[in-house]
Amino acid sequence: ICAKETTESATFVYRGTFVHSTQQTALQILKDALLGVDLSIFFQSLPLSSQFSQLKVISFICHKAVFFGLLHSSEFFMPGLVDTHIHASQYSYAGTALDMPLLQWLNAYTFPVESCFKDLEFARKVYTQIVRRTLRNGTTTACYFATIHTEASLLLGQIANDFGQRALVGKVCMDRNDCVKHYKETLQDSQDETCRFIKELLEKKYPLVKPVVTPRFAPSCTGALLEQLGEIAKNNNLHIQSHISETHEEVKLVKELFPESESYTDVYRKHNLLTDKTVMAHGCHLSDEELALFRETGASLSHCPNSNFSLCSGVLNVRNVLKHKVKLGLGTDVAGGYSASMLDAVRRALDASKVLTIQDPKYKTLSFEEVFRIATLGGSQALSLDDQTGNFEVGKDFDALRINVAAEGGPIDLIQDEEPKILLEKFLNLGECHFLFAPENLSLM
Ligand SMILES: [Zn+2]
């Protein structure tokens, strides 16, 4: 169910189990609860004994038709998944090309494919597929990298809007590329086209789609470009996304390219690219001092475990990130990560945590509840969208997945009745999503 599923003329009330995260608790279970939605969530409570009369009161107060949905005991609602880092433009080769480390991988596979997005028909094909696929996988919010091409990046924004997905869309900026020379911009072009992209996307007034300033990563940008992008983001109060400390080789390269900076994080900070609306992917090799800079500036990290394993980049110490109180979301990082599914990202995040425990038995493995929070509320905080989405707090949009763990023909065999906590754990480990809104289960009050 996507945010704008409901209309001004109708109110929806659901009764059943809701699972979500709050600031205080990684997993809050609202069993046999009522939740009311019109333009946003306006009502959330445990049902009184006479819930039907309560619904009639709502109907009376709202002067609107109230649709009532009753969930089965094998069903629950959970917040939509938030993918904080995904390259829409790399989807065509997802599931392949995982045989090289990052810097070689970019030259061999990524840059040649991304350069094809000057062809709008190719872009339309790939972008339609990735938005459809992520929605089918339960991603109601995505933070996308596109390519350096303005028209194709605007098209990605339009497609996300048409499908009703909440999205941050970034036209990639890069004025440094010595290996694939035809895939880069001049400093002036990058600056001008970024401004045009932002202006034209904002003029569309899409309710759920916003631009994000997107320097690819420090090695692809000159200091002058980083400076300009920091200015643009500041002047327009925009989101920022990039990559940081994914591999040791990359960290070494940044040190050579920006000798005046104290650290990789300092490169972005110096250019005003580390703000409370910044999300940086990976961060596998950040020092404690750098994490402290993230905390100070309010910038966040996107944990991309599939990609970190697939390109042998590193293993993020999530416990240490949380200890430094840095905002943290989860990302698929297609196509360095081979799966566009956030459920896969949840499973890989649990695996990554277990790898750290195998290496050091004193390392406290992440629980599934903690990873659930990172994939939902954590992601919305990482993208500074937690006033709109991430959990079922009153006032937020109803970005939600209706899960039936015992769906016929589904991947889970439910042998006996289980508590909601077990149903959620089974779903996270074994489940699959199918984008299907089923209003036939609703009855008019
Ligand atoms: Zn990435």
Residues whose N, C-alpha, C, O or C-beta is under 5 A from the ligand:
A	BS01	ZN	A281 D333
